[in-house]
Amino acid sequence: MGSLHEGHQKLIAAAKDSSHDLTPRVLVSIFINPLQFEENDDFKEYPRNLAKDCQKAYEAGADAIWAPSLNTIFPKGKEGHFTLKAPKSLQNHLCGAYRKNHFDGVATVVLRLLNLVRPQKIFLGEKDWQQLIILRQLIREVGLNVEIKSIATLRDKDGLPYSSRNLLLTPEERAKAIALPEIMKNASQKFQSGHELDLKKLKSYLENNDLRVEYLETVDMKKLTPVNHITSKLCLLASAVHCGKTRLIDHTFLMKRKPIVAIDGPAGAGKSTVTKKFAEKLGLIYLDTGAMYRAVTWLIQKKSIDPNNEKDMLEALKNLRLNIDLSENGVQQVLLNNINITNQIRSPEITSQVSLISSKGIVREILTAQQQYMGERGGIVAEGRDIGTAVFPDAELKVFLTASPQERARRRAIDLKNQGFSVPSLLDLEEQIKERDYIDSNRKIAPLLQAKDARLLITDGMNIDKVIESLITMFREEIPEEIWPLK
């Protein structure tokens, strides 16, 4: 929309950094869209300075700037073309309830832009959260092959979110306007400390600072419908105020605990390798539940216990001390009763028996309790067979990561060779994988299933970096960068 500031520059820099091409191309579009303005005076008064905009865009890393005229985008005039209608459910609250047709205008012009430019990625700020949610649904429903990258809100030194409209504030008005980011920050901190928020008091505080409150409410982060923040595990506290003649918006996210990511899938799908690197990028703790079941299998074999003897199994697991830690060089270490069994649990002998052992109710009961205890505070990425269905059914993101039996057999052969084990034929490995899939999927206790709300990710033909990039994109749709940036 023009009048570029540091927030826009952050978007441009992120786009530049995201490209792996030798000659990355970042296009910045600048177009003040008349369809987004309800009042003509507001459109006329919107800040404009194309020369400065170009300078700031190029400084941030733009390769090209497209500043089309109104006639280029709307050759027949703004009223001579079809316009889109954003879903009512997404604009019945927040800004949509007070700015008639605003998001219809946003959706219409963004779709025209994307059809003309055909970019691989589009970078949008999280400050305009309602707009971001609407555009995500638009791109998904229209079926455009473009990836949305959302970037956290950038704030000035006084806490006020960067906005083109900030230029319209007088120094006196700006001093009053910072009351808005202040209550957002305090509300978030108070909520994280376990206190209930009093929205009426927050509204009074804003009004006492000569800010006319348009709305102040808590809504579902994705559906944008009102919710009770007390019972919600993650919601959005958003507000719009008028400071003098200038309209300002701000928001914060209310989250009771750190996020949990549950990654399920069959054996040999590459979950462990991907999950470890994914966790590193997000600064989350990696919980390898598969290694826990392998460790128990090793213990049962070591003690020569009959897996069908529940009494002996219970006795062996009664004082189980199982730790999964990272060494100084970042390699996962599995210790059972202070014995390092990291390498032993990857042997073919363990692999052939782990499905049988993990199907035992007593084993799953003990390890599930340990896993849930480890995840009480959140901040983890857990992978296994039943993480999203049984262990962490309330995880913010659930992914069912899989690959074809042929692809998994190929990967398994490489792993065995690298670990110094003998390598069966690919056909034999493929049959072993299919048999294990059948056992895991048909066991009575905690079978391998894709959770109803889990996202399917088939990794055939994808390298590790591409899989991780896909996971990060999924994560961003559930957890904004403002809450949990990359490490």
N, C-alpha and C positions, 0 to 999 in steps of 0.2 A: 504493500500500500504506500510505499515511499516514506520519506523522512527517516532514513535509516539511522539506527543507533547501535550501541554495543551488543544488544540482544540479537539483532539481525546479523551482525558481524560474527557472532558465535555460531549461528546457523551455517554461514558461508564457510567458516573455518572447519566446522565439523564435516561438511560435505567434501571439502578438499582433502581432509585427513582420511576419509573413508574409502577413497578410491585407491585401488591397487594397480591401476593402469600406469604405464610409463608417461602417458600424456593425458592426465585427468582433465575432464571438462566440466566445469561448474558454471551453470547458467543461473543468473539472478533475474527474476522477472519483477518489474516495478509497474504496477497498474492500480490506480485509485478507482476502484470499482463503484460506479454510481448505484448499482443494484443493492449495495450494502447499507445505503443511507436512507433513512425514512424521511428526513427533513433536508430540503435542498440547501438551506443555510449551512447545515453541518457539513455537507459535501463541499461547499465553496470554501469553508474556513479550515478544512483539513490541511495540515502543514505540507508544503511542497517545496522541494529544492533538489531538482534532478542532478545538478552539477555536483553538489556535496554527496548525494546518494551514490553517484558513480565512483567518486573518490574513495568513499568508505568501503564500497563493495570490492573494488580492486585491491585496496589495502588488505582486506580480509582473505583474499585469494580467489575472487571471481575471475573466470576466464572470459566471460561474455555477459553483457547486460542487455536485456530486452525490455524496452519501455514503450510498448505499443500505444497508439492513439485509441481513442474511443471508437473511431470508425473502423480500425483494424479488427477489434474484438467484436464490435457490434455494427457491421456495415449498414444495417437497416435501422439503426438507432436502438437504444436500449429497450424500447417497447415493440420492436419489430422482429423479435426472435423468441423461440421457445425458452422457457425458464424451468428449472428443476424445482421440485418441492421437497425440502428436507423432511424426514419423518416427524410427525407431530410429537410422538413420544419422546424424541430427543430435543425438542425445543419448547416444550410446555412449561419448562422451569428455567431458572437462571436467566441469562441474557435473552434467550428466545422468547420468554414471556413478556418482555418489555420492548423488544426491538422487532416489530412486525416485519416479516419477509427478509430479515437480515441474513439468516443462514440459507434461505433460498438463493439469495444473491451470491453468497460465498460459494455454494455448491455449483451453481451455474457457471461462474467464471473460472473456477478451478478445473472443472471438467473440460471446458474449452481450452484452457491452458495445457492440460495434460494431453489432450488429443492433438494439439498442434506441435508440442515439443517432443512427446514420447520419451520421457526420461526413464532411466533405470530406477532412480530413487528420488524421493521428494523429502525435504527436510522442513519440519514444522515445529514451532515452539510450543511447549507445554503451558505457557502462560494463557493462551486462548484454548483452554481445555475443552470446552463445549464444541468449539470449532474442530478440534483435533478428532474428537469422538465421531462427529458427523462425517468428516472427510474419510475417516477409516472405513465407516460403513459404506459410504459412497463408492470408494475404490473397490471394496470387496464385492458389492452387489453388481456393479457395472462390469466387473471382471477385467479391469485394467492390469496389465503386467507391470506394476510399479510398486516399489517397496517404500513404506512410510518409515522415516526415522524421526523420532520425537526427541527434542532437546530441552533440558531443564530450563526453567525460568531464570533469567539473569537479573540481578538486582543492583541498584546503584548503592553508593556508600551509605545512604540513609535508610536503605531497606526497601525503597520504592521500586517495584518492577519497572524495567525499562519499557517505555511506551512512547510512540510518536506523539501522543496527546500530552505528554508531560511538558512539552514545549509551550503549551497554552497556559500553564500554571504561573501565577505571579509568585514571587518569593514568599509572600505571606501565605498564599494558598498551599504552596508546597510544604511549608512548615506544619500545616494542619493535616495535609494528606498522608503524612507518614504514620498517622494513627492507624491507618488501615493495615499496613504490613506489621505493625507492632502487635495488634490483636491477633493476627494470623499466627505469628511466631509464638506468642504467649499461649494461645489456645492449643497449638500442637504440643508444646512442652507440657502443659497441664494435663492434656489427655494421655500422653505417654507415661505420666506419673500416676495414672489411675484415677484421675478426677473427672467428674462429670462437668460438661460445659453448660453454662447458662447463656443461651443465645440472646435473651432479652437484655441481659447486662452488657453483653458485647455490643449490641446495637446501641444501647444508651451511651456507651463510651464513645462510639463513633459520632453520635449526634451531639455530644457535649464538646466535640472538637469541630463543630460547624460543618459536619459532613452529612449530607442528606442521603439516607440509606434507601437504595432501590430494592435490594434484597440481601439477606444474610441467611443462608440455609445450608443444611447438610443433605447431600444427595448421594445415591449410588454412583460409584466412580465411572461405571460403564453405561448404565441405563439412564443416568441423570434424573432419576426419580427420587423424591424425598425418602429419607431413611432416618431411623433413630440411631444416632451415633453411639449410644450406649451399648446397643446390641450388635452393632456392625463391627466386623473385624477390620474392615478397610472402607473408608468413605471419604468424600470430598467436602470440605467446608469452603464455601465460595461466597463472595460478596461483590456487589457493585455499588458505588457511591458517587455522588455528585459533589465536586469541590468547586464552588463558584459555578461556572458554566461548563466545566470539564468533567466528563464521565470517566471514572477509573474502575478497574476490576482487579481482583486479587483472589488467591485461594491458597489452601494448604491441604495436605492429606493427613487424615487421622488414622493411625495404624496401631493396633494393640501389641503386636509382636513383629519380629523380623520375618521376612518372607521365607516360605518353604517351597522348594521345587521338587516334585516327585517324578522320576523318570523310570518307567517300567518298560519291559520288552523281553523278548525271548533271548536265550543264550546265544552268544556269538554275534550280537547286533552291534557291538562296539560301545556299549553303554559306559563301561568303566573308563575307557580312554577319553571319550568325549566328556563325560560328566566331570572328571577331574579337571580338565582344562577349562571347561565352562565355569566351574566353581572358582577357579583361580581368577578368571577375568572379572567375576562379579564380587570377589572377596567373600564368598560364602564358604562354609565348612562342607567338605565332601564326606558323605556317609555312604560307604560301600557295603550295603547289606548283604550282597552276594558273598563278599569275603567273610562276613560273619557266619553265614551258613556253611561255607567251605571249611572254616575253622572248626566248627562243631563236628562236621563230617570227619575231619582229620582226627579229632579227639575220640570219636566213636570207633574209628578204625584202629587207632593206637591202643585203645583199651580192649579191643576185640569184643565189643559189645554187640549183641544181636539187636538190630534196629527195631525188631518187633517186641523186644522186652522193655516195656515202658518203665518198669520199676528200676532196672539197671540204668536206663537212659536218664531218668530223673535224678538218680543218685549221682551220676557223672556230671550232670549240669547244675547240681544244687549250689555249689560254691564256684560257679564259673566266673572267671575274671578275664574279660575279653576287651582288649583295647586296640583301636585303629588310629594310628598316629602318622604324622609326616616326619620324615627325617630332615636333617638340615638341608639336604639337596632336593627336598620336595618329593621324595619317593615314599609311597605309602608303606607302612610297616604294620604287620598284624602280629599282635602278641597275645598268646593264650596262656594264662597262668604264668606270666612272665617269660614264656618261651617264644622266641621269634620264629614264626612258621610262615613267613611271607612267601618263600619260594615253594615250600612243600605243598601248600594248598592249591597250587596251579597244576599239579601233576595229573595225568590222565586217570589215575586210580581215584583221585578225589572227584574229578569231573564226572566219572561214571556213576558215582554214588550220591552226589549232592542232591539230586532231585528226590531220591528216596528218603534221605534223612530230613530234608526240608519239608517233606509232606507230613511229617509226624506232628501231631497237635501239640505235644509237650515242647517240642523244639520251637515251633512258631510262636507259641504263647510266651516263652521266656525271652526270645530274641525280639519279638514285637514290642514287649514291655520295655526292653532296654532301648530300642530305637525311639520309641515315643518319649521316653525320659530324656534322651539326648536331643530331641527336637522341641522340647517345651518352650524354649526361648526363640525358636526359629533360627533364621540365618543359615539354613543348610540346603544342600542339594543331595537328595537321597536317590539311589538307584537300586532296582531289584526286580521282583516279579509281581509284588502286590502292594507297592508303596502307595499308589494313588487310590487303591480300593480298600485296603485294610489298615495300613500303618498310618498314613497321613491323608485321610479322606477330605480334610479341609485345606489341603495345600493350595497356595495361590495359583500355581501353574502345575498342570499334570500333562506329561508327554508320554505317548506310547511310541518308543523308538524301535524300529525293526528294519529288517532287510530280508531278501529272499534267501532260502536255504543254500542256494548255490553261492551267493556272495558271502554268506557266513562261513561256509565250508572253506572257501578260499582264504578268508581272514584267519580262521582257526589254524590252517596249515602253516601260515606265516608265523603265528604266535608260537606254535609248538617248535618250529625250526629255530626261532630266535631264543627259545628257552632251553634248547639242547635235547628235547624229547624226540623220539622217533615219530615220523609223520606218515599216517595211513594215506591211502588214496583219497582223492577228492570225493569219489562216489561213496566210499565208506564213511567219510566224515559227514557227508550230506545225509546219509541214512541215520547216522547217530544223532544228528541235529533234529531231524524230523521226529525220531523216536522220543527225544527229550522234550520237544515241543508238545507232543501228544500227552506225555506223562504230566508235564507242568500244567497243561490246559485242562486236564480231566481229573486231577486229584480233588478229593472231597474238601480238603482244607486249603483255603486261600489259593485257588487256582489262578493260573496266569490268564488275566482278562484285561481288556482295555476298558478303563473307567469311562462311564458315559460322558463325562465332561473333559476327558483327556484329548489332546491333539495328537493326531497320527503323523509321524515323521518317518518316511521310508528313505533309507540312506543309500540305496543302490546308486552307484555312479557319483557319490558325493565324497569329497575328501573331508578330513577332520575339520579344517577351517570353515568349510561351507556348512557343515552340520552345526558347528558352534554358532556361526552367524545366524542360522535359522533359529536356533534356540534363544539367542539374545533378542531377536525380533519378537518371538513369542513372549518372552519374559517382559519386554517393554510394553506390550499390550495389556499386561496384567499389573505390572509394577512400574510406575513412572520413574524417569531418571532422577526427578527431584527427590524421590524417596531413597533410591538405591542406585547410585551412579556406578559405572564401571570402575574397577579397582585402579 
